[in-house]
Amino acid sequence: MHEAILVEGIISALLEISREKGKHVDYFKVSVGELSQFNVELIRYLLTEMVKGTELENTHVDVEVEEAIVKCLSCGFKLSFQELIDPLSSNEKEAIHFLPELISSFCKCPSCSMSDFEIEHGRGVRIVEVRLDV
């Protein structure tokens, strides 16, 4: 259950921020990339359960899914990962499920027809907003 370790890290970081600033965290938002392979619902659940008994117990939390954005390194064209893989067969989609960087082997840029891509967004997990008591 990698999500539990991830949530422990998020809680630890928030508690450190709270202690450094000497203020209570009222709200925080976590962004989970759609290609991160984490269970977003489990992260939401764990963030509400694992803060019980801590200084974050009554803190409002928001967890959002960050859309994966792909950039063509040849022409700079950007589109969503889903838009890029929509035309692929189910076998091709399965091939890139666990290793999204393989899109360059299966896809061509709709703008320039080249196959040199970089995943710009949507891979990681991060705290994107923290609000403290005033």
Rosetta blueprint (number, residue, H / E / L):
1 M L
2 H H
3 E H
4 A H
5 I H
6 L H
7 V H
8 E H
9 G H
10 I H
11 I H
12 S H
13 A H
14 L H
15 L H
16 E H
17 I H
18 S H
19 R H
20 E H
21 K H
22 G L
23 K L
24 H L
25 V E
26 D E
27 Y E
28 F E
29 K E
30 V E
31 S E
32 V E
33 G E
34 E L
35 L L
36 S L
37 Q L
38 F L
39 N L
40 V H
41 E H
42 L H
43 I H
44 R H
45 Y H
46 L H
47 L H
48 T H
49 E H
50 M L
51 V L
52 K L
53 G L
54 T L
55 E L
56 L L
57 E L
58 N L
59 T L
60 H E
61 V E
62 D E
63 V E
64 E E
65 V E
66 E E
67 E L
68 A L
69 I E
70 V E
71 K E
72 C E
73 L L
74 S L
75 C L
76 G L
77 F L
78 K E
79 L E
80 S E
81 F H
82 Q H
83 E H
84 L H
85 I H
86 D L
87 P L
88 L L
89 S L
90 S H
91 N H
92 E H
93 K H
94 E H
95 A H
96 I H
97 H H
98 F L
99 L L
100 P H
101 E H
102 L H
103 I H
104 S H
105 S H
106 F H
107 C L
108 K L
109 C L
110 P L
111 S L
112 C L
113 S L
114 M L
115 S L
116 D L
117 F E
118 E E
119 I E
120 E E
121 H E
122 G L
123 R L
124 G L
125 V E
126 R E
127 I E
128 V E
129 E E
130 V E
131 R E
132 L E
133 D L
134 V L
